[in-house]
Amino acid sequence: MNDSSQGILSLKLQTAHEKGAADFLIQQANERIMVLNTDFSIVEANEAFLKAFGKAKKEVIGAHCYEVTHGLNVPCSSFNPELGCPLVETLRTGESAHVIHEHPSSEGKPTYFDMVTYPLKGQKGEVIQVIEIWRDITEELSSRWETRIQEMKHDLQKLIQEDRMISLGKLVASSVHEINNPIQGLLTFSHLMQETLEQDDLQQEDLEKFRKYLSMMSSELERCGDIVSGLLSFSRQYERVFRDVDLNDILEQVVALTRHRMEIQEIRLTIEMAPHPLIVNGDVNQLQQCFLNLIFNAIEAMPQGGQLDIVSEADRDKAHATLEFRDTGLGIDQENRDHIFDPFFTTKEESAGTGLGLSIVYGIVKNHGGDIRVESRLGKGSTFVLQFPAH
């Protein structure tokens, strides 16, 4: 019912008492409508109302509205002040009022109604009766909710991609140092080979050195290629796709990208992978970002170095896959522990991060039907436990 319709309806209501409530109810038969006295007793109800509650008119007339609609012995607002009652509000202000109530349908499913009340006034302007109209808005709310869910999923994907670019920057900064070392080695070997060739008198010993140098150069080039390939793969924006993936494979990819940074910061890494694949239905890119954020979180919690243990396993009935990230870092106090998954919450300095890392982890885990919990002691370290339904 739009504003214009409600305006017209309001004018009708002003004259409804003079014309007779019954005539008015017939004109508005598509909605559930009843006329109430100021003591909550029902004076009249239309067929739509009676049909909805499966009652005969003689069962309804004279009964209190809260008895018929909610099965209560007291008015709704007395039973639950947060529920709200448009009748009470209209009696208080003398004006139209509305609330949204939830009612179970005949199938037991919740239905939602926009309940609007209009006052019928006497000659002195006092409210003598109230007309209450119920409009079913279940489908409308459901449609809005579905739209909002899709918007939230889209927003999450944007946040993940933005966070992914921040992570890429951290990875590149670390990888530059890792690539620089083999490049210096390649330059050294190439200079040695060039100097040997300039002598124009190759010996068997020189050829053996060449073979050794070329083997080492090939190995270092492959390592550089793997690093660059990993960064390029991580930087690409893929279409969001849920499919069967192995958590062990994703963990290995992420660890390969972060291992050098941990070595630089003197963080010892121990990995205990499940001996068999941990298959879940998931999005590779989201899960990569989830694990990467947890590893970065652990690295930043151990500025002076420490130990990071990563464990993957399946539960006994193989219904769930569990991942644990245990660090020996600074830990989290109880006050902050309750907020670490809140967006933009951070205990770091302003330049150290956006505070979105763990909230994105939480969103990704929940988006995959999983659960996450944290165990932490201040000064002793933290453990993040992720559980996903196995597929």
N, C-alpha and C positions, 0 to 999 in steps of 0.2 A: 504494500500500500504506500504510494508516494505522498509527498507533502500536500500536493493539490487535492488528492483524494481524501486525505485526512482533514483538510480544511473544510471540504464539502460535507464530510461526515460529521464534523463538529457542529456545523450549522444545523444539520438534520437532528443532531442530538438535543439541541436547544428546544426543538419543538416536538421531540419524540414523546415526551410525557403528555402533552396535550392531545396528540394524535392517537396515543395508545401504544404501549410497548410492543404489543403483539404485532401490529402493522409494521413497526420498524424492524422487528426481528425477521419477519418474512422477507422484507426487502434486502436484508443482509444475510441471507441464508447460507452463503458459501463459507462464512466464517463461524466459529463456535462463539456463540453470544449468550449472555445471561444478564438479567436485571436483578440487582441486589438491593436490599434494604441496608440501612446504616448499621444494623446489628449483624451483618454478614449472611442473613437469610436470603434464599433465592426466591424471587418473585416470579420470574419467567425464564425459560431457556428454550432456545430454538432446536430444531431437529438435528442439526449438525453437532451441537453440543451433546444432546442425548445419545446420539449414535456413537460418538467418540467414547463415551464412558459406559455404553451398554446399559443404560438405565431408562426406565419408563418415566414419563413426566411426573406421575404421582409420587415417585420415589425422590424426586429432586425438589419439587416445589415445597417450600417451607424449611428444607434442610439448610444447614450452613454450607457455604461454598467450600470451606476448608475440609469439611467432612466428605463431600462428594469428590473433590479434585485431588486431595492428598491423603484422605483417610485419617485425618487428625482430629483430636478432640478440642484443640485450641487453634486460634488463628495462626497462619503460617509465620507471621512476623514474631509472634510470641514463642513459637516452637523453635525457630531459627532466625534470629535478627538479621543475619546476613542474606537470607533468602529474599527479603523485600516483598512488599505487598502494595500493588498499585491502588487498591481500594483504600487502604489506610492513608496513603499519600494524598489521594483525592479528597478524602474527608478532612485531612489536615489543612490543605491549601485551597480547596474549592476549585481546583484546576485539574485538567487532564494529566494523567501520569502513565508511565509504562515501565515494566520490568521484563526480564527474560527468565523463564522458569524451565527446568528440565523435568520431563515426565516420562515414565516407561511406556512404550507402545504395547500393543496386544502381543507382540512377539518378544517382549522383554527388552527390546533395544531402546536406548535413550532417544527421546524426541525433544525438540526445543520450540518453545512458543514465545512470541512477542505479545505480551499481555498489555492491552491498553484500556484504561478506564476513562469514562466521560461522565461528569456530574449532571444530574437532573435536578434543577433547583425549583424551589417554591416561589411564591409571590414576593417573599421578603429576601430572596436571594440565598436562602439556606439550602444546603444539599439535602434532598429528601430521599433520593435513590441514585444508584450508580449503574451505568451500563458497562459491562466488561466484555471486551472482544479479544479472542485468541487467534493469533495468526501463526500457522506452522512455518517455522523458518529453518527446519532441520536440513533440508537440501541446500538452502542458501548458505548456511554456516559450513556445511560439509564442503561445498564448492570453494568457499573462501579459505577454509583450512587446507585443502589440497593445494590451492594456489600458493598459500603461504609456505607450505612444506617445500614445494618446488623452488620457490624463491630462496628459501634458506639453504637448500642443497646447492643452488647456483652460487650463492654467496660463499658457502664453504669451499666450493671448487675454486673460486677466485682467490680466496685467502690462501688456500693450499698452493696455488700457482705463484702468488706473490711471495709467500714464505719460501717456496722452492728457489726463487731467484736470489733471495737473501742467502739461503744455504749454499747456492752455487757460488756466490761471491766468496764465502768462507772456504769452500773447497778449492777454488781457483787459487786463492792466496796461499794455501798450503801446498797445492800441487806445483806451483811455480818453483818452489824450493826443491821438491822431489824430482822435477824434470831437469832442473839446472845441473844437478850432480852428474847424471849420466851424460848430459851434453858436454860438460867439461871433460869427462873421460873420453868421449868420442873425439873431441878436438885434440886431446893429448895423443891418442892412438894414431890419428890421421897425420899429425905432425911427425911422429916417430917413423911412420911408414914412408912419408914423403922424404924425410932426411935419408932414410936407407936407400930409397930409389935413386936419389941424387948422386949417391956414391957410384952408381953404375957398375957395381960389382957384387951382385947378389950371391950369397953363400947359402948352403943348405940350412944353416942355423938361422939365417934371416927369413927364409921361407917358413920355418917352423914358428918363428915369432909372428909372422904375418897371419898364419893360420890361427894362432892363439888370439891375436888382436881382433881379427875379423869375427871370431866366435864371440868374444866379449862384446864387440860393437853390435853384433846382431842381437844378442841378448838384451843389451841396454836399449836398443831401438824398439824392440818388442815391448819392453816395459814402458817406454815413453808412449808408444802407440796405445797400449792398454789404458794408460791414464787419460790420454786425450779422448779415446773412444768412450770411456766411462763418463767423462765430463760432458761430451757432446750428447750422449744418450740421456743423461740426467737433465740437460738443458732443454730438450725438445718438449713441446706441449702436445701431449697425446689426447685423443678423444677418451673421455671417461668410459671405461668398459669393465664390467664385472665378469670375471671368468675364473676357472679353476687355476689357482697359483700355488706354488710351493713356498711357504714362509722361509724355509732354509735357504733357498736360492736367493730370495730377496735380501735376507740378512747378509749373505756372503757378498752380494753386490755393494751393499751399503758399507760394510766393513772395509772392503777393498778401497773405497773412496776416502775413508776416514783414517785408515791405519797409520799413514805417514804423519798426520797431524797429532795423533796420539803419541807416536814415537818422539816427535819434537818436544812435546810437553811432558815426556817421561811418564806416560801412563802405560802400565802393563795391561795387556789384553789377554783374557782367557775366554775361549768359546767352546761350549759343549752343545753340539748339535744333536738333535734326535737322529737315531740311526736310519730312520726311514723318512720319506717325504711327509711334510705336514701340509696337506692340501686343504685350502679354504676357498670360498668363493669371494674374490676380492678384486680391487683395482690396484695394479702393480704400482702405479705412480703415487697413489695415496699412501699405500703401505710403505713404500720407500721413504716418503716424506715423514711418516710417523716414526719409523725406526731411526732415521737420520736426526730428527729433533731430539729424541731420547738420548742418542749418543752425544750430540752437541751439548745437551743439558748436563750430561755426566762430565764431559770434558771441562765445561765452564765451572762445575762444582769442585774440580780438582786442579786449581791453578798451580799448585806446587807438585803436581804429579800424584800418582796413586794407582789403584787397581780397579779395572772394569771387567766384570764377569757377565757374559751373555749366555743364557741357557734357553734352549728350545726343547720342548717335550710334548707328548700327548698324554692325556689322562688315561686311566686304566681301561675304560670302555671306549676309548678313542673317539669320544663325542666332542671333545674340545682340544684345541691346540693352545699351549701356554708358552709365553715368552717372558723371560725375566732379564732386567737390566739392573745389575747391582754395582754401585760405585762406593768408594771409600771417601767421598767428598765431604763438604761442609755440613750436609744434612739440612733438614727443614724443621723449624720449630712448630709446635702444635697450632699456634695462632695462624701462621701462614699456610699450613698444610691444608686447611679447609678452603683456601682460595686459589691454590696453584693452578687449577684448571679454569679459573675465571679469565675471560678475555682481557688483555692489557694489564693483568696483574703481574708484577715482577718485583723482585727484591734486588735486582741488579741496578747498576748505575744507569742513568738515562741513555748514555751512548752505547750501552752493552747489548741492547735488544729492545724489541717492541712489546714483549710480554705476551706474544701470541703463540709461541712455540708449543707449550703444553696444552693450551686450549684447542689448538689445531689437532694435536695428538688425541685429545679426548673426543673431538668431533669425528675424526676418522675412525677411531675404534667403535664408537656408537653407530656410525654409518655402516659398519660391517657387522652389526649385530653382536658386538663384543662387549666386554667389561674391562675396566682398568682400575687398579687400586695402587696406593703408594704406602710403603712402610719406611719410616725415616726416624733417625735420632740425631739431634743436633750435635755436630762434631764427629759423628760416627759414620755418616753416609746414608744413602737412600736406595731403595729397591722399588722399581716400577714393574708391576706384574700385569701383563696383558693376556686376556683369554678370548679366543675366537671360536665360533662354532665350526667344527670340522665338516668338510664337504666330501 
